[in-house]
Amino acid sequence: MSNIYGGYGSGSPGSVHGPRGGSGDDNIHETVGAYALGILDDAEATEFEAHLATCEWCGQQLDSLSGMEPMLAALADLPGAGTPAIGESLSAKPSPRLVERLVDEVSEKRALKRRRGFYLVAAAAALVIGGPLAVLAVNGGDDGGGSTAQAAPAAAKEAFQSIDDKVSHTDAGTAVSAVVAMQEKDWGTDAVLQLKNVKGPQKCSLIAVGKNGERETVSSWSVPNWGYGIANAKAEEAKQPLYVRGGAAFKPNDIDHFEVMTFDGKRLVEVDA
């Protein structure tokens, strides 16, 4: 016997082996099918789980329905899912309308998940275009394995040297020195940072601040214990400056200045564009 949500099985509400209670209790028994399909909202699911802990009949029905969600999910992805033809082909008992409604519920739920996935992909694409790009280079003395790790520092340094438009500044308080090379692109500004005299460990970002006051993260990186570009350092890798490449949606003429910021909000150096 079925209920409105597909809660069918060996027993039924009100039978000798079914749940006890009046019509108010029957309403929550009927949600066992919807719970098995995962289409209840958080509040409904929480309410049903509290009931499930004390209801042997609902527990039995949930076990018998445990395989339905994958089957209906597969049907929801078929062309024409949720149509009367699919409902009729699945079952004539207890009712084709029951199966149609279940397939429709799962179709709607999976469509919502697909829309959410699309929005996440779109947001990620926007982040790549206008936000922080991947760090293309780190300390030239890094000895990380692989040809990519070895090529990235050289590529960023080469790009830095090939760009003529550069701005620089050394902060009097922190003594951190930064040089930013800028090159206009169709999508905005290609920027390469050379950073010296920065100690670690800490995490930092290069921020482009527009003339309109907007802020865009060009790139982010971690500073190891030994630091970057420290002239009197004992370790050879600590003497090498950091070269890191990224991009901003701003055109170069729209940028007011750059800031090198730590993740905890401290400004290490500001460079006028």
Phi and psi restraints in degrees (value plus and minus 20) as a CYANA .aco file:
   2 SER   PHI    -131.6   -91.6
   2 SER   PSI     141.8   181.8
   3 ASN   PHI    -135.3   -95.3
   3 ASN   PSI    -193.9  -153.9
   4 ILE   PHI     -84.4   -44.4
   4 ILE   PSI     -45.8    -5.8
   5 TYR   PHI    -123.7   -83.7
   5 TYR   PSI     -10.5    29.5
   6 GLY   PHI      69.6   109.6
   6 GLY   PSI       4.4    44.4
   7 GLY   PHI    -105.3   -65.3
   7 GLY   PSI      50.5    90.5
   8 TYR   PHI    -129.9   -89.9
   8 TYR   PSI     136.8   176.8
   9 GLY   PHI     157.0   197.0
   9 GLY   PSI    -176.4  -136.4
  10 SER   PHI     -92.4   -52.4
  10 SER   PSI     -46.7    -6.7
  11 GLY   PHI    -137.5   -97.5
  11 GLY   PSI    -198.1  -158.1
  12 SER   PHI    -174.6  -134.6
  12 SER   PSI     133.7   173.7
  13 PRO   PHI     -76.8   -36.8
  13 PRO   PSI     109.5   149.5
  14 GLY   PHI      74.1   114.1
  14 GLY   PSI     -29.8    10.2
  15 SER   PHI    -101.3   -61.3
  15 SER   PSI     156.0   196.0
  16 VAL   PHI     -79.2   -39.2
  16 VAL   PSI     -58.3   -18.3
  17 HIS   PHI    -118.1   -78.1
  17 HIS   PSI     -15.9    24.1
  18 GLY   PHI    -109.1   -69.1
  18 GLY   PSI    -197.3  -157.3
  19 PRO   PHI     -92.1   -52.1
  19 PRO   PSI     133.4   173.4
  20 ARG   PHI    -113.4   -73.4
  20 ARG   PSI     134.8   174.8
  21 GLY   PHI     110.6   150.6
  21 GLY   PSI     149.2   189.2
  22 GLY   PHI    -107.5   -67.5
  22 GLY   PSI    -183.0  -143.0
  23 SER   PHI     -85.0   -45.0
  23 SER   PSI     -50.1   -10.1
  24 GLY   PHI     -84.6   -44.6
  24 GLY   PSI     -59.5   -19.5
  25 ASP   PHI     -88.3   -48.3
  25 ASP   PSI     -55.7   -15.7
  26 ASP   PHI     -79.5   -39.5
  26 ASP   PSI     -54.0   -14.0
  27 ASN   PHI     -79.5   -39.5
  27 ASN   PSI     -63.5   -23.5
  28 ILE   PHI     -96.0   -56.0
  28 ILE   PSI     -49.0    -9.0
  29 HIS   PHI     -81.0   -41.0
  29 HIS   PSI     -53.7   -13.7
  30 GLU   PHI     -91.0   -51.0
  30 GLU   PSI     -32.7     7.3
  31 THR   PHI    -105.9   -65.9
  31 THR   PSI     -18.3    21.7
  32 VAL   PHI     -80.6   -40.6
  32 VAL   PSI     -57.1   -17.1
  33 GLY   PHI     -86.5   -46.5
  33 GLY   PSI     -64.3   -24.3
  34 ALA   PHI     -84.3   -44.3
  34 ALA   PSI     -56.2   -16.2
  35 TYR   PHI     -86.6   -46.6
  35 TYR   PSI     -60.6   -20.6
  36 ALA   PHI     -82.2   -42.2
  36 ALA   PSI     -51.9   -11.9
  37 LEU   PHI    -104.0   -64.0
  37 LEU   PSI     -30.7     9.3
  38 GLY   PHI      54.3    94.3
  38 GLY   PSI       9.1    49.1
  39 ILE   PHI    -127.7   -87.7
  39 ILE   PSI     -12.0    28.0
  40 LEU   PHI    -100.1   -60.1
  40 LEU   PSI     130.8   170.8
  41 ASP   PHI     -98.1   -58.1
  41 ASP   PSI     156.3   196.3
  42 ASP   PHI     -79.7   -39.7
  42 ASP   PSI     -63.3   -23.3
  43 ALA   PHI     -86.3   -46.3
  43 ALA   PSI     -62.4   -22.4
  44 GLU   PHI     -86.1   -46.1
  44 GLU   PSI     -61.4   -21.4
  45 ALA   PHI     -83.9   -43.9
  45 ALA   PSI     -61.1   -21.1
  46 THR   PHI     -83.0   -43.0
  46 THR   PSI     -62.9   -22.9
  47 GLU   PHI     -83.2   -43.2
  47 GLU   PSI     -62.8   -22.8
  48 PHE   PHI     -88.7   -48.7
  48 PHE   PSI     -57.3   -17.3
  49 GLU   PHI     -83.3   -43.3
  49 GLU   PSI     -55.9   -15.9
  50 ALA   PHI     -84.5   -44.5
  50 ALA   PSI     -59.1   -19.1
  51 HIS   PHI     -89.8   -49.8
  51 HIS   PSI     -59.7   -19.7
  52 LEU   PHI     -80.7   -40.7
  52 LEU   PSI     -51.6   -11.6
  53 ALA   PHI     -84.5   -44.5
  53 ALA   PSI     -40.7    -0.7
  54 THR   PHI    -138.6   -98.6
  54 THR   PSI     -16.3    23.7
  55 CYS   PHI    -138.8   -98.8
  55 CYS   PSI      86.3   126.3
  56 GLU   PHI     -86.6   -46.6
  56 GLU   PSI     -56.9   -16.9
  57 TRP   PHI     -82.7   -42.7
  57 TRP   PSI     -66.6   -26.6
  58 CYS   PHI     -83.7   -43.7
  58 CYS   PSI     -54.7   -14.7
  59 GLY   PHI     -82.9   -42.9
  59 GLY   PSI     -61.1   -21.1
  60 GLN   PHI     -84.5   -44.5
  60 GLN   PSI     -62.3   -22.3
  61 GLN   PHI     -85.6   -45.6
  61 GLN   PSI     -57.8   -17.8
  62 LEU   PHI     -83.0   -43.0
  62 LEU   PSI     -59.8   -19.8
  63 ASP   PHI     -82.3   -42.3
  63 ASP   PSI     -61.8   -21.8
  64 SER   PHI     -90.7   -50.7
  64 SER   PSI     -42.7    -2.7
  65 LEU   PHI    -117.1   -77.1
  65 LEU   PSI     -18.3    21.7
  66 SER   PHI     -81.5   -41.5
  66 SER   PSI     -43.2    -3.2
  67 GLY   PHI    -115.6   -75.6
  67 GLY   PSI     -17.1    22.9
  68 MET   PHI     -96.9   -56.9
  68 MET   PSI     -56.5   -16.5
  69 GLU   PHI     -80.8   -40.8
  69 GLU   PSI     -66.3   -26.3
  70 PRO   PHI     -81.6   -41.6
  70 PRO   PSI     -58.1   -18.1
  71 MET   PHI     -85.0   -45.0
  71 MET   PSI     -66.4   -26.4
  72 LEU   PHI     -89.4   -49.4
  72 LEU   PSI     -52.9   -12.9
  73 ALA   PHI     -83.3   -43.3
  73 ALA   PSI     -59.7   -19.7
  74 ALA   PHI     -85.2   -45.2
  74 ALA   PSI     -60.1   -20.1
  75 LEU   PHI     -85.0   -45.0
  75 LEU   PSI     -54.9   -14.9
  76 ALA   PHI     -84.4   -44.4
  76 ALA   PSI     -43.5    -3.5
  77 ASP   PHI    -109.4   -69.4
  77 ASP   PSI     -28.0    12.0
  78 LEU   PHI     -97.2   -57.2
  78 LEU   PSI     129.5   169.5
  79 PRO   PHI     -77.8   -37.8
  79 PRO   PSI     113.7   153.7
  80 GLY   PHI      59.5    99.5
  80 GLY   PSI      -3.0    37.0
  81 ALA   PHI     -78.7   -38.7
  81 ALA   PSI     121.3   161.3
  82 GLY   PHI      68.8   108.8
  82 GLY   PSI     -19.5    20.5
  83 THR   PHI    -102.5   -62.5
  83 THR   PSI     140.9   180.9
  84 PRO   PHI     -77.7   -37.7
  84 PRO   PSI     -53.3   -13.3
  85 ALA   PHI     -79.3   -39.3
  85 ALA   PSI     -62.7   -22.7
  86 ILE   PHI     -86.8   -46.8
  86 ILE   PSI     -62.9   -22.9
  87 GLY   PHI     -80.4   -40.4
  87 GLY   PSI     -63.9   -23.9
  88 GLU   PHI     -88.8   -48.8
  88 GLU   PSI     -55.3   -15.3
  89 SER   PHI     -91.4   -51.4
  89 SER   PSI     -43.7    -3.7
  90 LEU   PHI    -102.7   -62.7
  90 LEU   PSI     -65.0   -25.0
  91 SER   PHI    -180.3  -140.3
  91 SER   PSI     118.6   158.6
  92 ALA   PHI    -123.5   -83.5
  92 ALA   PSI     -30.0    10.0
  93 LYS   PHI    -153.3  -113.3
  93 LYS   PSI     115.9   155.9
  94 PRO   PHI     -96.1   -56.1
  94 PRO   PSI     -45.1    -5.1
  95 SER   PHI    -187.9  -147.9
  95 SER   PSI     114.3   154.3
  96 PRO   PHI     -80.0   -40.0
  96 PRO   PSI     -52.3   -12.3
  97 ARG   PHI     -82.8   -42.8
  97 ARG   PSI     -52.7   -12.7
  98 LEU   PHI     -81.4   -41.4
  98 LEU   PSI     -69.0   -29.0
  99 VAL   PHI     -86.5   -46.5
  99 VAL   PSI     -59.2   -19.2
 100 GLU   PHI     -78.4   -38.4
 100 GLU   PSI     -63.9   -23.9
 101 ARG   PHI     -85.8   -45.8
 101 ARG   PSI     -60.1   -20.1
 102 LEU   PHI     -85.1   -45.1
 102 LEU   PSI     -63.3   -23.3
 103 VAL   PHI     -83.3   -43.3
 103 VAL   PSI     -60.2   -20.2
 104 ASP   PHI     -81.4   -41.4
 104 ASP   PSI     -62.3   -22.3
 105 GLU   PHI     -79.9   -39.9
 105 GLU   PSI     -67.8   -27.8
 106 VAL   PHI     -88.4   -48.4
 106 VAL   PSI     -57.4   -17.4
 107 SER   PHI     -79.4   -39.4
 107 SER   PSI     -65.4   -25.4
 108 GLU   PHI     -83.9   -43.9
 108 GLU   PSI     -62.2   -22.2
 109 LYS   PHI     -83.4   -43.4
 109 LYS   PSI     -64.8   -24.8
 110 ARG   PHI     -90.0   -50.0
 110 ARG   PSI     -53.3   -13.3
 111 ALA   PHI     -83.9   -43.9
 111 ALA   PSI     -58.6   -18.6
 112 LEU   PHI     -83.4   -43.4
 112 LEU   PSI     -60.5   -20.5
 113 LYS   PHI     -83.5   -43.5
 113 LYS   PSI     -60.5   -20.5
 114 ARG   PHI     -84.5   -44.5
 114 ARG   PSI     -59.8   -19.8
 115 ARG   PHI     -84.3   -44.3
 115 ARG   PSI     -61.3   -21.3
 116 ARG   PHI     -82.7   -42.7
 116 ARG   PSI     -61.1   -21.1
 117 GLY   PHI     -81.8   -41.8
 117 GLY   PSI     -59.3   -19.3
 118 PHE   PHI     -83.4   -43.4
 118 PHE   PSI     -62.8   -22.8
 119 TYR   PHI     -82.3   -42.3
 119 TYR   PSI     -58.9   -18.9
 120 LEU   PHI     -85.1   -45.1
 120 LEU   PSI     -60.1   -20.1
 121 VAL   PHI     -85.1   -45.1
 121 VAL   PSI     -61.8   -21.8
 122 ALA   PHI     -83.4   -43.4
 122 ALA   PSI     -60.8   -20.8
 123 ALA   PHI     -84.7   -44.7
 123 ALA   PSI     -59.3   -19.3
 124 ALA   PHI     -85.0   -45.0
 124 ALA   PSI     -59.1   -19.1
 125 ALA   PHI     -84.2   -44.2
 125 ALA   PSI     -61.6   -21.6
 126 ALA   PHI     -84.0   -44.0
 126 ALA   PSI     -56.0   -16.0
 127 LEU   PHI     -85.6   -45.6
 127 LEU   PSI     -59.3   -19.3
 128 VAL   PHI     -86.2   -46.2
 128 VAL   PSI     -58.9   -18.9
 129 ILE   PHI     -94.8   -54.8
 129 ILE   PSI     -66.4   -26.4
 130 GLY   PHI    -131.5   -91.5
 130 GLY   PSI     -28.1    11.9
 131 GLY   PHI    -131.8   -91.8
 131 GLY   PSI    -169.1  -129.1
 132 PRO   PHI     -90.5   -50.5
 132 PRO   PSI     106.9   146.9
 133 LEU   PHI    -108.6   -68.6
 133 LEU   PSI     147.7   187.7
 134 ALA   PHI     -83.2   -43.2
 134 ALA   PSI     123.1   163.1
 135 VAL   PHI     -89.2   -49.2
 135 VAL   PSI      96.9   136.9
 136 LEU   PHI    -110.4   -70.4
 136 LEU   PSI     -32.2     7.8
 137 ALA   PHI    -175.6  -135.6
 137 ALA   PSI     131.8   171.8
 138 VAL   PHI    -152.4  -112.4
 138 VAL   PSI    -183.9  -143.9
 139 ASN   PHI     -69.9   -29.9
 139 ASN   PSI     110.3   150.3
 140 GLY   PHI     -79.4   -39.4
 140 GLY   PSI     -39.8     0.2
 141 GLY   PHI    -109.9   -69.9
 141 GLY   PSI     -19.9    20.1
 142 ASP   PHI     -79.8   -39.8
 142 ASP   PSI     120.9   160.9
 143 ASP   PHI    -137.0   -97.0
 143 ASP   PSI      12.1    52.1
 144 GLY   PHI     -81.1   -41.1
 144 GLY   PSI     129.5   169.5
 145 GLY   PHI     -93.7   -53.7
 145 GLY   PSI     136.9   176.9
 146 GLY   PHI      76.6   116.6
 146 GLY   PSI     129.0   169.0
 147 SER   PHI     -87.8   -47.8
 147 SER   PSI     -51.6   -11.6
 148 THR   PHI     -84.3   -44.3
 148 THR   PSI     -64.0   -24.0
 149 ALA   PHI     -83.4   -43.4
 149 ALA   PSI     -54.0   -14.0
 150 GLN   PHI     -98.1   -58.1
 150 GLN   PSI     -52.9   -12.9
 151 ALA   PHI     -99.7   -59.7
 151 ALA   PSI     -50.1   -10.1
 152 ALA   PHI     -80.3   -40.3
 152 ALA   PSI     -68.0   -28.0
 153 PRO   PHI     -80.1   -40.1
 153 PRO   PSI     -62.5   -22.5
 154 ALA   PHI     -85.3   -45.3
 154 ALA   PSI     -58.6   -18.6
 155 ALA   PHI     -86.3   -46.3
 155 ALA   PSI     -62.6   -22.6
 156 ALA   PHI     -87.0   -47.0
 156 ALA   PSI     -61.8   -21.8
 157 LYS   PHI     -84.5   -44.5
 157 LYS   PSI     -60.5   -20.5
 158 GLU   PHI     -84.3   -44.3
 158 GLU   PSI     -61.8   -21.8
 159 ALA   PHI     -83.5   -43.5
 159 ALA   PSI     -60.6   -20.6
 160 PHE   PHI     -79.8   -39.8
 160 PHE   PSI     -64.1   -24.1
 161 GLN   PHI     -91.6   -51.6
 161 GLN   PSI     -45.0    -5.0
 162 SER   PHI    -105.1   -65.1
 162 SER   PSI     -33.4     6.6
 163 ILE   PHI    -113.3   -73.3
 163 ILE   PSI     106.7   146.7
 164 ASP   PHI    -101.8   -61.8
 164 ASP   PSI     -54.3   -14.3
 165 ASP   PHI     -98.6   -58.6
 165 ASP   PSI      84.0   124.0
 166 LYS   PHI    -150.9  -110.9
 166 LYS   PSI     125.7   165.7
 167 VAL   PHI    -149.5  -109.5
 167 VAL   PSI     129.5   169.5
 168 SER   PHI    -167.7  -127.7
 168 SER   PSI     139.4   179.4
 169 HIS   PHI    -187.5  -147.5
 169 HIS   PSI     129.5   169.5
 170 THR   PHI    -138.9   -98.9
 170 THR   PSI     106.4   146.4
 171 ASP   PHI     -95.8   -55.8
 171 ASP   PSI     110.2   150.2
 172 ALA   PHI     -88.0   -48.0
 172 ALA   PSI     -51.3   -11.3
 173 GLY   PHI    -102.3   -62.3
 173 GLY   PSI     -66.3   -26.3
 174 THR   PHI    -112.7   -72.7
 174 THR   PSI     -38.0     2.0
 175 ALA   PHI      46.4    86.4
 175 ALA   PSI      -7.4    32.6
 176 VAL   PHI     -98.8   -58.8
 176 VAL   PSI     114.0   154.0
 177 SER   PHI    -133.3   -93.3
 177 SER   PSI     113.2   153.2
 178 ALA   PHI    -153.5  -113.5
 178 ALA   PSI     119.5   159.5
 179 VAL   PHI    -146.7  -106.7
 179 VAL   PSI     107.3   147.3
 180 VAL   PHI    -135.3   -95.3
 180 VAL   PSI     101.1   141.1
 181 ALA   PHI    -116.0   -76.0
 181 ALA   PSI     110.3   150.3
 182 MET   PHI    -141.7  -101.7
 182 MET   PSI     122.8   162.8
 183 GLN   PHI    -163.7  -123.7
 183 GLN   PSI     108.0   148.0
 184 GLU   PHI     -92.6   -52.6
 184 GLU   PSI     117.7   157.7
 185 LYS   PHI    -147.1  -107.1
 185 LYS   PSI     147.3   187.3
 186 ASP   PHI     -80.3   -40.3
 186 ASP   PSI     -53.2   -13.2
 187 TRP   PHI    -110.1   -70.1
 187 TRP   PSI     -27.4    12.6
 188 GLY   PHI     129.8   169.8
 188 GLY   PSI    -142.0  -102.0
 189 THR   PHI    -148.6  -108.6
 189 THR   PSI     105.3   145.3
 190 ASP   PHI    -107.4   -67.4
 190 ASP   PSI     104.2   144.2
 191 ALA   PHI    -148.0  -108.0
 191 ALA   PSI     117.8   157.8
 192 VAL   PHI    -145.3  -105.3
 192 VAL   PSI     107.2   147.2
 193 LEU   PHI    -122.8   -82.8
 193 LEU   PSI     114.1   154.1
 194 GLN   PHI    -130.4   -90.4
 194 GLN   PSI     102.2   142.2
 195 LEU   PHI    -143.4  -103.4
 195 LEU   PSI     114.1   154.1
 196 LYS   PHI    -151.1  -111.1
 196 LYS   PSI     137.9   177.9
 197 ASN   PHI      39.9    79.9
 197 ASN   PSI      20.8    60.8
 198 VAL   PHI    -133.5   -93.5
 198 VAL   PSI     109.0   149.0
 199 LYS   PHI    -117.7   -77.7
 199 LYS   PSI     136.4   176.4
 200 GLY   PHI    -141.4  -101.4
 200 GLY   PSI    -199.8  -159.8
 201 PRO   PHI    -106.7   -66.7
 201 PRO   PSI     121.7   161.7
 202 GLN   PHI    -188.0  -148.0
 202 GLN   PSI     145.7   185.7
 203 LYS   PHI    -134.7   -94.7
 203 LYS   PSI     118.9   158.9
 204 CYS   PHI    -154.6  -114.6
 204 CYS   PSI     144.1   184.1
 205 SER   PHI    -158.7  -118.7
 205 SER   PSI     129.7   169.7
 206 LEU   PHI    -119.4   -79.4
 206 LEU   PSI     101.7   141.7
 207 ILE   PHI    -131.9   -91.9
 207 ILE   PSI     110.6   150.6
 208 ALA   PHI    -117.1   -77.1
 208 ALA   PSI     106.1   146.1
 209 VAL   PHI    -128.9   -88.9
 209 VAL   PSI      99.2   139.2
 210 GLY   PHI     -96.9   -56.9
 210 GLY   PSI     143.5   183.5
 211 LYS   PHI     -86.4   -46.4
 211 LYS   PSI     -38.1     1.9
 212 ASN   PHI    -109.4   -69.4
 212 ASN   PSI     -17.3    22.7
 213 GLY   PHI      71.8   111.8
 213 GLY   PSI     -28.8    11.2
 214 GLU   PHI     -92.5   -52.5
 214 GLU   PSI     130.8   170.8
 215 ARG   PHI    -141.0  -101.0
 215 ARG   PSI     114.7   154.7
 216 GLU   PHI    -150.4  -110.4
 216 GLU   PSI     114.3   154.3
 217 THR   PHI    -100.3   -60.3
 217 THR   PSI      99.7   139.7
 218 VAL   PHI    -101.1   -61.1
 218 VAL   PSI     -64.2   -24.2
 219 SER   PHI    -186.9  -146.9
 219 SER   PSI     144.0   184.0
 220 SER   PHI    -156.5  -116.5
 220 SER   PSI     135.7   175.7
 221 TRP   PHI    -181.3  -141.3
 221 TRP   PSI     148.6   188.6
 222 SER   PHI    -129.6   -89.6
 222 SER   PSI     119.2   159.2
 223 VAL   PHI    -118.9   -78.9
 223 VAL   PSI     101.6   141.6
 224 PRO   PHI     -90.9   -50.9
 224 PRO   PSI     154.4   194.4
 225 ASN   PHI     -74.4   -34.4
 225 ASN   PSI     -59.5   -19.5
 226 TRP   PHI     -99.5   -59.5
 226 TRP   PSI     -35.6     4.4
 227 GLY   PHI      64.9   104.9
 227 GLY   PSI    -193.1  -153.1
 228 TYR   PHI    -152.4  -112.4
 228 TYR   PSI     119.1   159.1
 229 GLY   PHI      42.2    82.2
 229 GLY   PSI      15.9    55.9
 230 ILE   PHI    -117.1   -77.1
 230 ILE   PSI      90.8   130.8
 231 ALA   PHI     -80.7   -40.7
 231 ALA   PSI     -60.6   -20.6
 232 ASN   PHI    -116.5   -76.5
 232 ASN   PSI      -1.3    38.7
 233 ALA   PHI     -89.6   -49.6
 233 ALA   PSI     130.1   170.1
 234 LYS   PHI     -98.6   -58.6
 234 LYS   PSI     -58.1   -18.1
 235 ALA   PHI    -100.3   -60.3
 235 ALA   PSI     116.4   156.4
 236 GLU   PHI     -84.0   -44.0
 236 GLU   PSI     -58.2   -18.2
 237 GLU   PHI     -86.1   -46.1
 237 GLU   PSI     -46.8    -6.8
 238 ALA   PHI     -93.5   -53.5
 238 ALA   PSI     -40.4    -0.4
 239 LYS   PHI     -98.4   -58.4
 239 LYS   PSI     -40.7    -0.7
 240 GLN   PHI     -98.3   -58.3
 240 GLN   PSI     117.3   157.3
 241 PRO   PHI     -92.8   -52.8
 241 PRO   PSI     142.0   182.0
 242 LEU   PHI    -106.8   -66.8
 242 LEU   PSI     114.4   154.4
 243 TYR   PHI    -139.1   -99.1
 243 TYR   PSI     100.4   140.4
 244 VAL   PHI    -156.4  -116.4
 244 VAL   PSI     117.9   157.9
 245 ARG   PHI    -137.8   -97.8
 245 ARG   PSI     124.2   164.2
 246 GLY   PHI    -180.7  -140.7
 246 GLY   PSI    -185.2  -145.2
 247 GLY   PHI    -172.1  -132.1
 247 GLY   PSI     139.3   179.3
 248 ALA   PHI    -155.1  -115.1
 248 ALA   PSI     131.8   171.8
 249 ALA   PHI     -93.4   -53.4
 249 ALA   PSI     -40.6    -0.6
 250 PHE   PHI     -81.1   -41.1
 250 PHE   PSI     124.9   164.9
 251 LYS   PHI     -97.6   -57.6
 251 LYS   PSI     133.1   173.1
 252 PRO   PHI     -73.1   -33.1
 252 PRO   PSI     -58.7   -18.7
 253 ASN   PHI     -90.6   -50.6
 253 ASN   PSI     -33.8     6.2
 254 ASP   PHI    -113.8   -73.8
 254 ASP   PSI     -23.0    17.0
 255 ILE   PHI    -112.3   -72.3
 255 ILE   PSI     109.1   149.1
 256 ASP   PHI    -105.4   -65.4
 256 ASP   PSI     -67.7   -27.7
 257 HIS   PHI    -182.6  -142.6
 257 HIS   PSI     149.4   189.4
 258 PHE   PHI    -133.8   -93.8
 258 PHE   PSI     129.6   169.6
 259 GLU   PHI    -151.0  -111.0
 259 GLU   PSI     116.4   156.4
 260 VAL   PHI    -120.2   -80.2
 260 VAL   PSI      94.4   134.4
 261 MET   PHI    -138.3   -98.3
 261 MET   PSI     124.6   164.6
 262 THR   PHI    -101.5   -61.5
 262 THR   PSI     141.7   181.7
 263 PHE   PHI     -85.4   -45.4
 263 PHE   PSI     -42.0    -2.0
 264 ASP   PHI    -111.7   -71.7
 264 ASP   PSI      -8.0    32.0
 265 GLY   PHI      75.3   115.3
 265 GLY   PSI     -12.3    27.7
 266 LYS   PHI    -108.5   -68.5
 266 LYS   PSI     111.8   151.8
 267 ARG   PHI    -108.6   -68.6
 267 ARG   PSI     100.6   140.6
 268 LEU   PHI    -106.2   -66.2
 268 LEU   PSI     -58.0   -18.0
 269 VAL   PHI    -182.7  -142.7
 269 VAL   PSI     128.1   168.1
 270 GLU   PHI    -143.0  -103.0
 270 GLU   PSI     114.4   154.4
 271 VAL   PHI    -144.0  -104.0
 271 VAL   PSI      98.9   138.9
 272 ASP   PHI     -88.2   -48.2
 272 ASP   PSI     118.3   158.3
